[in-house]
């Protein structure tokens, strides 16, 4: 009688508190963006810790010039699709442009992303007025990931996708903002296009984990847009912090495994992927 081999043991599903425990233990957090169930399933099988349904879908999926045109309905749809492909990874969903302009709007959008989009955490860009929205969501038991540095929803004001925090005054402002979002209740912080030394200082200064993208090796974890990590040409300029993990691999899942392995070991990112 044929007996099928036992399935390999499944690791427990990641939770928001797990990320802080990983920071405390020194285990690096590996994260990628996803926009559909098939990619999410491959990431989950590879062992990814967290998956972000990024409003970057406005650029890499919808073909837009930036993320500003993405709607809450877009995010709910793609988050629900990704959720269907996950069993173990933590699912985070971006709050799109102006969906958290007021605390009330933030509550409505976040509630949709959790209840309909099946996310476990929402992400918001910036500090300032955003602090009230973070505090409001946190008071209502909605986990929040903050996002500082290069905030793509502010690209029109910034005049492009530019490194943030390079001079002393800007660096101190960014460090202050990081402490503010933590105090407001954020439980995770993405740092994008921030000088490596500043990102390291921010990481040491916070109890919550930091996830870097173009922010050096010393963040508690890393994230890349999955299309960038696979070398897919999305029609936009390739950032210096990107590495093609599909090159030399036999499958997309193998590329995701290579990415996770290099993040966990500290082999990625290298100095060439960061900013001074």
C-alpha positions as CSV (number, residue, x, y, z in Angstrom):
1,X,0.0,0.0,0.0
2,X,1.4,3.3,-1.0
3,X,1.9,5.9,1.7
4,X,2.6,9.5,0.7
5,X,5.5,11.2,2.5
6,X,4.6,13.4,5.3
7,X,4.3,17.0,4.6
8,X,7.2,19.1,6.1
9,X,6.3,20.8,9.3
10,X,4.7,24.2,8.8
11,X,6.1,27.1,10.8
12,X,3.6,29.1,12.8
13,X,2.0,32.1,11.1
14,X,3.8,35.3,11.7
15,X,2.1,37.9,14.0
16,X,2.7,41.5,14.7
17,X,4.4,40.8,18.1
18,X,6.7,38.3,16.4
19,X,8.4,41.1,14.6
20,X,9.4,42.8,17.8
21,X,10.6,39.5,19.2
22,X,12.7,39.1,16.0
23,X,14.3,42.5,16.6
24,X,15.1,41.6,20.2
25,X,16.6,38.3,19.2
26,X,18.6,39.7,16.3
27,X,16.8,37.7,13.6
28,X,16.5,39.7,10.5
29,X,13.0,40.2,9.0
30,X,12.7,39.4,5.3
31,X,9.8,41.1,3.4
32,X,8.7,41.6,-0.2
33,X,5.8,43.2,-1.9
34,X,3.1,41.1,-3.6
35,X,0.0,42.0,-5.6
36,X,-1.6,38.6,-6.4
37,X,-2.2,35.2,-5.0
38,X,0.3,33.3,-7.1
39,X,3.4,35.4,-6.2
40,X,2.2,35.4,-2.6
41,X,2.0,31.6,-2.5
42,X,5.6,31.4,-3.9
43,X,6.8,33.8,-1.3
44,X,5.0,32.0,1.5
45,X,6.5,28.7,0.4
46,X,10.0,30.2,0.4
47,X,9.6,31.3,4.0
48,X,9.0,35.1,3.8
49,X,8.2,36.7,7.1
50,X,6.0,39.6,5.9
51,X,4.4,40.5,2.7
52,X,3.4,44.1,1.8
53,X,0.6,44.8,-0.6
54,X,2.3,48.1,-1.7
55,X,0.6,51.0,-3.4
56,X,3.6,50.5,-5.7
57,X,1.1,48.5,-7.7
58,X,0.2,51.8,-9.2
59,X,3.5,51.8,-11.0
60,X,4.5,48.1,-11.5
61,X,1.0,46.7,-12.1
62,X,-1.1,49.6,-13.4
63,X,1.8,51.3,-15.2
64,X,1.4,54.7,-13.6
65,X,4.2,57.3,-13.1
66,X,3.7,57.2,-9.3
67,X,1.5,55.8,-6.6
68,X,-0.8,58.8,-6.2
69,X,-3.7,57.4,-8.3
70,X,-4.1,54.2,-6.3
71,X,-7.4,53.9,-4.5
72,X,-8.6,52.2,-1.4
73,X,-10.7,49.9,-3.6
74,X,-7.5,48.9,-5.5
75,X,-5.7,48.1,-2.3
76,X,-8.6,46.1,-0.8
77,X,-8.9,44.1,-4.0
78,X,-5.1,43.3,-4.3
79,X,-4.8,42.7,-0.5
80,X,-7.6,40.1,-0.6
81,X,-6.0,38.4,-3.6
82,X,-2.6,38.2,-1.8
83,X,-4.3,36.9,1.4
84,X,-5.6,33.9,-0.5
85,X,-2.0,32.9,-1.3
86,X,-0.6,33.2,2.2
87,X,-0.7,30.7,5.1
88,X,2.3,31.8,7.3
89,X,3.5,35.3,6.3
90,X,2.2,38.5,8.0
91,X,0.1,40.5,5.5
92,X,0.6,44.3,5.5
93,X,-1.4,46.7,3.2
94,X,-0.6,50.2,2.2
95,X,-3.0,53.0,2.9
96,X,-3.2,54.9,-0.4
97,X,-2.8,58.6,-1.0
98,X,-5.1,60.8,1.1
99,X,-6.9,57.8,2.7
100,X,-5.6,58.9,6.1
101,X,-5.8,62.7,5.6
102,X,-8.0,62.7,8.8
103,X,-8.3,60.2,11.6
104,X,-11.9,59.4,10.5
105,X,-10.8,58.7,7.0
106,X,-8.0,56.5,8.3
107,X,-10.3,54.5,10.4
108,X,-12.6,53.8,7.4
109,X,-9.8,52.9,5.0
110,X,-8.0,50.7,7.6
111,X,-11.1,48.9,8.6
112,X,-11.8,48.1,4.9
113,X,-8.2,46.8,4.5
114,X,-8.5,44.5,7.5
115,X,-12.1,43.4,7.2
116,X,-12.3,43.1,3.4
117,X,-8.7,43.0,2.4
118,X,-7.8,40.5,5.1
119,X,-4.6,42.4,6.1
120,X,-3.1,42.2,9.6
121,X,-1.5,45.6,9.5
122,X,-1.7,48.8,7.6
123,X,1.1,51.2,6.5
124,X,1.0,55.0,6.4
125,X,3.7,57.4,5.1
126,X,5.0,60.4,7.0
127,X,4.7,62.0,10.4
128,X,3.2,65.4,11.2
129,X,-0.6,65.2,10.8
130,X,-0.2,61.5,10.2
131,X,0.6,61.0,13.9
132,X,-3.1,61.6,14.8
133,X,-4.1,59.0,12.4
134,X,-1.6,56.5,13.8
135,X,-2.7,57.2,17.3
136,X,-6.4,56.8,16.3
137,X,-5.9,53.5,14.6
138,X,-3.7,52.2,17.5
139,X,-6.3,53.1,20.0
140,X,-8.7,51.0,18.0
141,X,-6.4,47.9,18.0
142,X,-5.4,48.4,14.3
143,X,-1.7,47.6,13.9
144,X,0.2,50.3,12.1
145,X,3.5,50.3,10.1
146,X,4.9,53.8,9.7
147,X,7.0,54.8,6.6
148,X,9.7,57.6,6.7
149,X,12.4,58.9,4.4
150,X,11.5,58.8,0.8
151,X,7.7,58.6,1.0
152,X,6.5,58.0,-2.6
153,X,3.1,59.6,-2.0
154,X,5.0,62.9,-1.5
155,X,6.9,62.6,-4.7
156,X,5.1,65.7,-6.2
157,X,6.3,67.9,-3.3
158,X,9.8,66.3,-3.2
159,X,10.2,66.8,-7.0
160,X,11.1,63.2,-7.6
161,X,12.4,60.0,-5.9
162,X,15.3,61.4,-3.8
163,X,17.4,60.3,-0.8
164,X,16.2,61.9,2.4
165,X,18.1,62.9,5.5
166,X,21.5,63.6,4.1
167,X,22.3,66.9,5.8
168,X,22.5,67.2,9.6
169,X,19.3,69.2,10.0
170,X,17.3,66.8,7.9
171,X,18.8,63.8,9.7
172,X,17.8,65.1,13.1
173,X,14.3,65.8,11.8
174,X,14.0,62.3,10.5
175,X,15.2,60.8,13.8
176,X,12.7,62.9,15.7
177,X,9.9,61.7,13.3
178,X,10.9,58.1,13.9
179,X,10.5,58.6,17.7
180,X,7.2,60.4,17.1
181,X,5.6,57.6,15.1
182,X,6.7,55.1,17.7
183,X,5.2,57.2,20.5
184,X,2.0,57.5,18.5
185,X,1.6,53.7,18.4
186,X,3.3,52.5,15.3
187,X,4.6,48.9,15.7
188,X,6.9,48.8,12.7
189,X,8.8,51.4,10.6
190,X,9.9,51.3,7.0
191,X,12.9,53.5,6.2
192,X,13.3,54.2,2.4
193,X,16.3,55.8,0.8
194,X,17.9,57.0,4.0
195,X,21.6,57.2,4.5
196,X,22.9,53.9,6.0
197,X,24.4,55.6,9.1
198,X,21.2,57.5,9.9
199,X,19.1,54.3,9.5
200,X,21.4,52.5,11.9
201,X,21.0,55.3,14.4
202,X,17.2,55.3,14.1
203,X,17.2,51.5,14.5
204,X,19.2,51.7,17.7
205,X,16.9,54.4,19.0
206,X,13.6,52.6,18.7
207,X,12.1,49.6,20.4
208,X,10.0,48.8,17.3
209,X,11.6,47.0,14.3
210,X,12.8,48.9,11.2
211,X,12.6,47.6,7.7
212,X,15.0,49.1,5.2
213,X,14.7,49.7,1.5
214,X,17.8,51.5,0.3
215,X,18.6,52.2,4.0
216,X,21.6,49.9,4.6
217,X,22.3,46.7,6.4
218,X,21.7,47.8,10.0
219,X,17.9,47.9,9.8
220,X,16.1,45.0,11.5
221,X,14.9,43.8,8.2
222,X,14.7,44.5,4.5
223,X,12.0,44.8,1.8
224,X,12.1,45.1,-2.0
225,X,9.4,45.4,-4.6
226,X,9.1,41.9,-5.8
227,X,9.3,42.9,-9.5
228,X,12.6,44.6,-8.8
229,X,13.9,41.5,-6.9
230,X,13.1,39.4,-10.0
231,X,14.7,41.8,-12.5
232,X,11.4,42.6,-14.2
233,X,11.5,45.8,-16.2
234,X,8.5,47.9,-15.0
235,X,9.4,50.8,-17.1
236,X,10.9,52.8,-14.3
237,X,14.5,53.6,-13.5
238,X,16.2,50.8,-11.5
239,X,17.1,52.0,-8.0
240,X,20.7,51.3,-6.8
241,X,19.4,49.4,-3.8
242,X,17.9,46.7,-6.1
243,X,19.4,43.3,-6.8
244,X,18.2,40.7,-9.3
245,X,17.7,37.5,-7.3
246,X,16.3,35.5,-10.2
247,X,19.6,35.6,-12.1
248,X,21.2,32.2,-11.8
249,X,18.1,30.6,-10.3
250,X,15.8,28.0,-11.9
251,X,12.5,29.3,-10.6
252,X,10.8,32.3,-9.0
253,X,10.4,30.5,-5.7
254,X,14.2,29.8,-5.7
255,X,14.8,33.5,-6.3
256,X,12.6,34.3,-3.3
257,X,14.5,31.7,-1.2
258,X,17.8,33.3,-2.2
259,X,16.6,36.7,-1.2
260,X,15.4,35.5,2.2
261,X,18.7,33.7,2.8
262,X,20.8,36.8,2.0
263,X,18.6,39.0,4.1
264,X,18.7,36.6,7.0
265,X,22.5,36.1,6.8
266,X,23.3,39.8,6.3
267,X,24.7,39.2,2.8
268,X,22.1,41.6,1.4
269,X,22.2,44.6,1.2
270,X,25.9,45.4,0.5
271,X,27.3,48.9,0.8
272,X,26.7,49.4,-2.9
273,X,23.0,49.1,-2.3
274,X,22.9,52.0,0.2
275,X,23.5,55.7,0.5
276,X,26.1,57.7,2.4
